[in-house]
């Protein structure tokens, strides 16, 4: 339909993609910078790094979550064991 906005990528999905491409742990500010470089991604809030940091911190609290904190302000993808 004309005038429809393109579908947006959720921030969590974008952060997964950034960390997967990096292949290593990254600081939250670097994750936010790289997320903003991806097409179709926008972060809510005035400070993208704080938005990403909050999302990662919440996800880190879940033992089944996608991200793991490796150091202060630094996150990586949680390793999954295949069944």
C-alpha positions as CSV (number, residue, x, y, z in Angstrom):
1,X,0.0,0.0,0.0
2,X,1.2,3.5,-0.8
3,X,2.3,5.5,2.2
4,X,3.1,2.4,4.4
5,X,6.3,2.5,6.4
6,X,8.8,-0.3,5.8
7,X,8.8,-3.0,8.4
8,X,11.2,-2.2,11.3
9,X,13.7,-4.6,12.8
10,X,13.3,-4.9,16.6
11,X,16.3,-3.7,18.6
12,X,16.9,-7.1,20.2
13,X,17.0,-8.8,16.8
14,X,19.4,-6.1,15.5
15,X,21.7,-6.5,18.5
16,X,21.8,-10.3,17.9
17,X,22.8,-9.6,14.3
18,X,25.5,-7.1,15.3
19,X,27.0,-9.5,17.9
20,X,26.8,-12.4,15.4
21,X,28.6,-10.4,12.7
22,X,31.2,-9.2,15.2
23,X,32.0,-12.7,16.5
24,X,33.2,-11.2,19.8
25,X,31.9,-9.4,22.8
26,X,31.2,-5.7,22.4
27,X,30.6,-2.6,24.6
28,X,27.0,-1.4,24.7
29,X,28.0,1.9,23.0
30,X,29.5,0.0,20.1
31,X,26.5,-2.3,19.8
32,X,24.2,0.7,19.7
33,X,26.4,2.4,17.1
34,X,26.4,-0.7,14.9
35,X,22.6,-1.2,15.4
36,X,21.9,2.3,14.2
37,X,24.0,1.6,11.0
38,X,21.7,-1.3,10.1
39,X,18.9,-0.4,7.7
40,X,15.3,-0.5,9.1
41,X,16.4,-0.2,12.7
42,X,15.6,2.7,15.0
43,X,16.0,2.9,18.7
44,X,13.5,4.5,21.0
45,X,14.8,7.0,23.5
46,X,17.1,10.0,23.4
47,X,20.3,8.0,24.1
48,X,20.6,4.9,21.9
49,X,23.4,3.4,24.1
50,X,21.3,3.6,27.2
51,X,18.4,2.0,25.4
52,X,20.6,-0.9,24.2
53,X,22.2,-1.2,27.6
54,X,18.8,-1.5,29.3
55,X,17.6,-4.1,26.8
56,X,20.8,-6.1,27.2
57,X,20.6,-5.9,31.0
58,X,17.1,-7.1,31.2
59,X,17.8,-10.0,28.7
60,X,20.9,-10.9,30.7
61,X,18.7,-11.6,33.8
62,X,17.0,-14.4,32.0
63,X,19.1,-17.6,32.1
64,X,17.6,-18.6,28.7
65,X,18.2,-15.1,27.3
66,X,20.1,-14.3,24.2
67,X,22.8,-12.2,25.8
68,X,25.4,-12.6,28.5
69,X,27.3,-9.9,30.3
70,X,31.0,-10.6,30.1
71,X,32.2,-7.4,31.9
72,X,30.8,-4.1,32.9
73,X,29.0,-2.7,29.9
74,X,30.1,-5.5,27.7
75,X,27.9,-8.2,26.2
76,X,28.2,-11.3,24.0
77,X,25.7,-13.8,22.6
78,X,24.9,-16.5,25.1
79,X,26.4,-19.8,23.8
80,X,23.7,-22.4,23.1
81,X,24.2,-26.1,23.4
82,X,22.5,-28.0,20.6
83,X,20.3,-30.9,21.8
